[in-house]
Amino acid sequence: MTVIKSKAVVAIRYPSDESYSAEVNTESSSCGLDFWLSPIALRWTATYLNAVPAIIQIENGERSARTFCLLRRLPLGFALACSYPYGYIVGDEDLFWSSINEISREFSRRRILRLEMAFTGPYLSQWDEHPRDHTGLLNSHSLDAVRHVFHLRPEDSASLEGRFDSNIRWSIRKAARSGCTIRRACINDVELLQSLYANTMRSKGAPVNYGQARWEGILSEMEARDKGCIYIGEINGDARGMAAVVDGKVSRHLIQLAVPPDAHSSRLGELLVATAMHDARAGGKYFFDFMASSKTDAGLIAYKAKWGTDCEPVNYVVIKGISGMQFLIDAGRWFNRVGARFRGL
């Protein structure tokens, strides 16, 4: 643990430190923070994002506040802090927001370019109800997103599909007629999963941001503890798609659906999602979280809405560190998107 003596104290603790997540173990909303802030999830996400779990803590006499994040390594010794995938403040919220300028100066000293916090669900109020007149904050509307959540009502056990759009119901029936079947992946399928994911991303002109470590973490420690699993979709015995989910106490989160274009006509993707949803309900979950989508991705938003989901905002707050270097984050993301388009040609 690294502690800096200032009003804004940055501490680095690793996921094996159980005190890291002790304060959020009772979280039970669709956000699933009981999973995302658990030691097992922090180890996993830190591995495939090339990051280090961290607590940003503020103290002032008997008052204290802290938030959880991942410090992602950047070139030249810089770092990006992000509350992945959703943000949460523990303790005195007023102290946190009144200390933005102190936090910003501490970030600058530690070469942290910015902290990106994503608030959603019951935690929107942690940002919406506080002032925005701090010089350490940046306009973050370009990062704002939406997420879609399906409520798994126990009384719907016999009619889950009844809440789906008619096109989704038709797609699920077509998948069965097309010879599609679903099986659970095992650790020996890691290379296959990476291939399905990478081929799908390249076909869309999107970046291949993750490697095999993303799937290895789910199929080893996490699946053994009922914290996640991966489904493989097959057509006449050939693997043609995959869906990865992770599980909180009452919520399941769809973190990846990948079906290359040559299998789209079979509607395998819809069968993969429906299977994951049925299993979530059978496992006692109350929420199925389709995760965040960019506000500009109208097609993806419309697709998620067809599953009978509720749309919820994801509002970002950006606390800046080194003012003159903020362009590095946006430039890097732009080059990542543009490069992916050329690689997909």
FENTA-V74452 format. One record per pair of residues at least 12 apart in sequence whose ideal C-beta (glycine too) atoms are under 8 Angstrom apart, sorted by the first residue. I is the first residue (numbers start at 1). J is the second residue. If there is no record, write none. Layout:
I J
I J
//
This chain:
1 13
1 17
4 106
4 109
4 110
6 102
6 106
7 58
7 59
7 60
7 99
7 102
7 106
8 56
8 57
8 58
8 99
8 102
8 103
8 105
8 106
9 56
9 57
9 58
9 59
9 106
10 54
10 55
10 56
10 57
10 106
10 110
10 112
11 54
11 55
11 56
11 57
12 52
12 53
12 54
12 55
12 71
13 53
13 54
13 55
14 43
14 52
14 53
15 38
15 39
15 40
15 41
15 42
15 43
15 46
15 53
16 39
16 43
17 39
18 39
20 37
20 39
20 42
20 53
20 55
20 68
21 34
21 37
21 38
21 39
21 42
23 90
24 37
24 68
24 88
24 90
25 38
27 88
27 248
28 248
28 249
28 250
29 121
29 122
29 250
29 251
29 287
30 121
30 149
30 250
30 251
30 286
30 287
30 289
31 86
31 88
31 120
31 121
31 122
31 123
31 251
31 289
32 246
32 247
32 248
32 249
32 250
32 251
32 253
32 287
32 289
33 86
33 88
33 248
34 248
34 249
35 227
35 246
35 247
35 248
35 249
35 251
35 253
36 84
36 85
36 86
36 248
37 68
37 88
38 227
40 221
40 222
40 225
40 227
41 222
41 227
41 246
42 70
43 217
44 217
44 218
44 221
44 222
45 70
45 84
46 70
47 213
47 217
48 210
48 211
48 213
48 214
48 217
49 70
49 72
49 84
50 72
50 73
51 70
51 71
51 72
51 73
52 70
52 71
52 73
53 68
53 69
53 70
53 71
54 68
54 69
54 70
54 71
54 81
55 67
55 68
55 69
56 69
56 81
56 103
56 115
58 95
58 96
58 99
58 102
58 103
60 95
60 99
63 91
63 92
63 95
64 91
64 92
64 95
65 89
65 90
65 91
65 92
65 93
65 95
65 96
65 99
66 89
66 90
66 91
67 83
67 87
67 88
67 89
67 90
67 96
67 117
68 83
68 88
68 90
69 81
69 82
69 83
69 84
69 115
69 117
70 82
70 83
70 84
71 112
74 113
74 328
74 332
77 111
78 111
78 112
78 113
78 322
78 325
78 328
79 110
79 111
79 112
79 113
80 112
80 113
80 114
80 116
80 329
81 107
81 112
81 114
81 115
81 116
82 115
82 116
82 117
82 118
83 115
83 116
83 117
83 118
85 118
85 291
85 292
86 118
86 119
86 120
86 121
86 123
86 314
87 117
87 118
87 119
87 123
87 126
87 317
88 123
88 126
89 123
89 126
93 126
93 130
94 130
97 130
97 131
97 134
100 134
100 135
100 136
100 137
100 319
101 134
101 135
101 136
103 115
103 136
103 319
104 135
104 136
104 319
104 320
104 321
107 319
107 320
107 321
107 322
108 321
108 322
108 323
110 321
111 321
111 322
112 321
112 322
113 320
113 321
113 322
113 325
113 326
113 328
113 329
114 138
114 318
114 319
114 320
114 321
114 326
114 329
115 318
115 319
115 321
116 140
116 143
116 316
116 317
116 318
117 316
117 317
117 318
117 319
118 143
118 145
118 292
118 314
118 315
118 316
119 314
119 315
119 316
119 317
120 147
120 292
120 312
120 313
120 314
120 315
121 312
124 313
124 315
127 315
127 317
128 315
136 319
136 320
137 317
137 318
137 319
137 320
138 318
138 319
138 320
138 326
139 318
140 315
140 316
140 317
140 318
141 316
143 316
143 318
144 295
144 313
144 314
144 315
144 316
145 292
145 293
145 294
145 295
145 313
145 314
145 316
146 292
146 293
146 295
146 301
146 311
146 312
146 313
146 314
147 289
147 290
147 291
147 292
147 293
147 311
147 312
147 314
148 289
148 290
148 293
148 301
148 304
148 305
148 307
148 309
148 310
148 311
148 312
149 287
149 288
149 289
149 290
149 309
149 310
149 312
150 163
150 277
150 287
150 288
150 290
150 307
150 308
150 309
150 310
151 286
151 287
151 310
152 277
152 280
152 281
152 285
152 286
152 287
152 288
154 281
156 281
157 281
160 277
160 278
160 281
161 274
163 308
164 274
164 306
164 307
164 308
165 305
165 306
165 307
165 308
167 306
168 270
168 274
168 306
168 307
171 267
171 270
171 271
172 267
172 270
172 271
172 274
174 266
174 267
175 266
175 267
175 268
175 270
175 271
176 271
178 235
178 265
178 266
178 267
178 268
179 235
179 236
179 266
180 233
180 234
180 235
180 266
180 267
180 268
180 271
181 233
181 234
182 231
182 232
182 233
182 234
182 271
182 272
182 275
183 231
183 232
183 234
184 229
184 230
184 231
184 232
185 215
185 219
185 229
185 230
185 231
185 232
185 242
186 219
187 216
187 219
187 220
189 215
189 219
189 230
189 232
189 239
190 212
190 215
190 216
190 219
191 212
192 232
192 239
193 212
193 215
193 230
193 232
193 242
193 244
194 211
194 212
194 215
196 239
196 240
196 241
196 242
196 258
196 259
196 260
197 210
197 215
197 242
197 256
197 258
199 258
199 260
200 258
200 259
200 260
200 261
201 258
201 340
201 344
202 340
202 343
202 344
203 260
203 261
203 344
204 344
205 340
205 341
205 343
205 344
205 345
206 337
206 340
206 344
207 336
207 337
207 339
207 340
208 340
209 336
214 244
214 256
215 230
215 244
218 230
218 244
218 246
222 246
226 247
226 283
227 246
227 247
228 244
228 245
228 246
228 247
229 244
229 245
230 242
230 243
230 244
230 245
231 243
231 244
231 245
231 272
231 275
231 276
233 259
233 263
233 268
233 269
233 271
233 272
235 263
235 266
235 268
240 259
240 260
240 262
240 263
240 266
240 268
241 257
241 258
241 259
241 260
241 263
241 268
241 269
241 272
242 256
242 257
242 258
242 259
242 272
243 256
243 257
243 258
243 269
243 272
243 273
243 275
243 276
244 256
245 276
245 280
247 280
247 283
247 285
250 284
250 285
250 286
250 287
251 285
251 286
251 287
251 288
251 289
252 276
252 277
252 280
252 283
252 285
252 287
252 288
252 289
253 289
253 291
254 273
254 276
254 288
254 289
254 290
254 291
255 291
257 269
257 272
257 273
259 272
273 307
276 288
277 307
290 304
290 307
290 309
292 314
//
